[in-house]
Structures are given as structure tokens and as C-alpha cells.
Amino acid sequence: MSVCVIGAGLSGLAAAHALNARGVDFVCVEKAPDVGGIWRQPGAGERGPGYRTLHLNTAKSLTGYADFPMPGDYPMYPRHSQVADYLRAFADWAGLRERIEPATEVLSVRQEPGGGWRVVTRGAGGGRRTRLFDHVVVASGHNTDPALPDPLPEGAQSFAGTILHSVDYQDARDFAGQRVVVVGLGASAVDIATDLSRHAERTVLSVRRGLHIVPKQLFGMSVDLIAEAPWFTAMPFAEARRFVENALLVARGKLGDYGLPEPDHPIFSSAVTVSDEILSRIRHGAVVPKPAIGSLDGDRVVFTDGTAERADAIVCCTGFRMSFPALPDGCPVNAQGAVELYKRVVAPGHPGLHFVGLVRPQGAITRLVEAQARWVAGIVAGDVALPSEDVMRKEIDTYLAAVAERYGDTEGSSIQVDFGPYLAELSELQPV
């Protein structure tokens, strides 16, 4: 069997390691000049989504690979350069370097009529290469197609300042002395607002919808260690939700007391934002919360509450579209924006096409990625038999219905998973 792994970030390296451990013939193609994914981008000065203050939001003990822990002298939450160094070291330790083709862009992945996959790539010199593979493992992530607000606020065309997406943000020092509005309340929004607040003249955080903000630690423990602790995962869902809600009330109080909108949904019904700093920066007056932007007028940003701020720049931390232009149309994202994958890994109707890392857990992703990679390696090696396409599609429909009921029918919700139950599900799928 021959396999093409697309991407040499955390997920791609996990897939490569699992295949290598089984003696499977594979190549790993990576668009960037080196391994590391988003973690190497800030040091290389490349377009994001990485930025210079990027750190892990999950503990190193869970974010490092099980067979190759992060160095003991790393802090609990390493910075981007340390994670990049660690991923390079893992690639060397696992003997993956000779199988990785850096500076190689995937242009097309198409299913052959007789079986297998035709993969067209372009190397650093611009030359194209076409190869046939029995399997393709997509591990390139989904933070590549930035989504600006659509439509942009009224008056955007005549705004006197700069409007940019977070993918183009690298260093707060580039905005020294400026007045900046950050749009959003996700991980990148609170990180960037916190970063800017130490260099910009004024930092405003524009929030349309409230999200639950969770500190990195509760009760002196990293929250992802809590999320994976047996005593927590054994709790019924409703009890676990009450436990976290009460803990957050003690740790930080109500978000409305900070001038932020209260979430319109209970915790675990949407992605949470993990941050130790944003609420403190608001309390210190370094970040000023405001509601959504209503319109732009010259150098003024007018908010929906009628207040206005002069601004030199607006940084839109408004997420990414899940886009896979090299893959067949509608795979794995359907016309409604939902990802359709059996067990969040296998593309039904496309034998031999698999995805690793296309999930969004509450907590560290690495153990899930490793379990996905081992399962894929078992499928490739012939030790795992997949069910029929009808059975796979029924599982997908059931899963997406449950996700929509809990999270709502929003783009991106289809990749949400609960760490404990999903890891247990993957464990049951592993070859004996």
C-alpha cells in the first residue's frame, strides 16, 4: 500500500509516525519549507494564523506526543518557538525526515476510476509532479481560508484606517501608538487584544456574541488536565456542566461585570475561549469592551450602542472557512457547511480518503489525533474493515443531528467533539 500524507504539522506528523510504525510505504508533503505547521510560522515571519505571542493553551504533558514527551524544562504552556522546535525534534526522533517533502504544495487530489488517488503537487522550483496512491491522509488543518465579516460594516470602503484579518497579524509592535479595534471573542481575538494592549495607544474589543471565557487553570490545575481526568469524565454531562459553571463563577464572576455580553447559551454548547489575561486587561483598563460594529465613518468606528471610537486599524478575528480546494467538490464539507466524515475521519463514498485532526475538542487535541492516526494506519494495513457506505452515512447523520441540537446549526460546529467519549470511541475501533 502507498499513502500520501498531506501536512507536516502536529496531525500530519502523528499520521506519519503511525504509518511508519506499521511499515507502510508513505510520503508526507508539506507546503512550508519545514515541519511544524502554525507553530513555525511566527519565527519564519510567514503569514499566520500564527503570531509572535502565540503560546499553547493546553498543558505540555497532554499536547506532546505520548511516545515523545515535551522537554522537562519547558513551561506548562510553551511558546510557539518551543513547540516548533519540539515538532522538529519529534520528526527526527521518529525517523520521518526522509519521508517528508517540504516546500511541496498539493494542487489536486482526485479519485481514479479503477481505485486509488491521483495527487498532483508543485515543488519549490515550480515543477509539477503526478503520483498515484492507494490512500490519502489529509492532515493540513482548516485555518487557511480567512473569513472576514460578510458583509463588512457600512462605510467600510471609505474607512480611513486599515482593516485586516487575524491571519495577517504578527506583532503588536507594528501597531505601537495606534488605536486598534479587535473584532471577536475567540482565542485569537483575546490573545491579540491582550498583546496589542501593551503597545497600542488604545485597544478596543468589539464583541457581537458572548462566549464562555475559561482560565487556563482552575483549582491550580490546567483545565485540559481536568477535562481528561477520570473523575471528571465519569460525571454525567449535566453534573459536569454544573461543576464547571460553579467553578467559573468563583474564579471570575459574571462576564457582564467586565462589560462583556453574557453568553446566550450554557457552557459546552459552543466552543469556549481559554485565556488567563483578557479579563485582567479589561479590569486594568488596558482593553475596552464594546458591542458589535454598526458602521464606519472616516476614522470613526460606530458601535451598535451608539458610541464611537477613532481607530487606525481593525483586526477581524472572525475565524476561517473550512476550505479544501484540492479535494473533490463537497468533500468533506457539504453545501450547508457541515463536515461529513465517518467517526470524524473517513470520507464515505471516497474509499482511501481519510482525515486526521479535523476535530475541535474542549482541551488538547493530541491524544485524539494519535488515536485517529493509529486507526487510519490499521485501515491502510488491512487490519480494520470499514462498514458499508450506507452504515457510515447513517452514523454521520446521527452525529450531525446531535451536534446541531447541542451547538446549533453553525459552520464549524460539525467538528466539535467531547474529549473523553470520542477518545473511548476511537479506542474501541483500534485493531486488536
Protein Blocks (a to p, Z undefined) as FASTA:
>chain_A
ZZddedjdfklmmmmmmmmmnopacddddfbfbehijmlmmmnopacfbdfklccfbdfk
lmpcfklccdfkbcfbdcfklmmmmmmmmmmmnopmmmpcghiacfbdcddfkgpjdddd
ddfkopacddddfbdcdfebjalbccddddddehklmocbdcddfklpfblklmgoiacd
dedjbfklmmmmmmmmmmpmbdcdddfbdcddddfbeghiafklmmmpmklmmpcfklmm
mmmmmmmmmmnopfklnopacdfbdehiaccdddfklmmmmmnopaccddddfbdehjac
cdfkopacddfbdcddebjadddfkbcehiabdfkopacdehhlacghiahiacehiacd
eddfklmmmmmmmmmmmmmnopaccddfklmmmmmmmmmmmmmmmnopaehjlmgccfkl
mmmmmmmmpcZZ
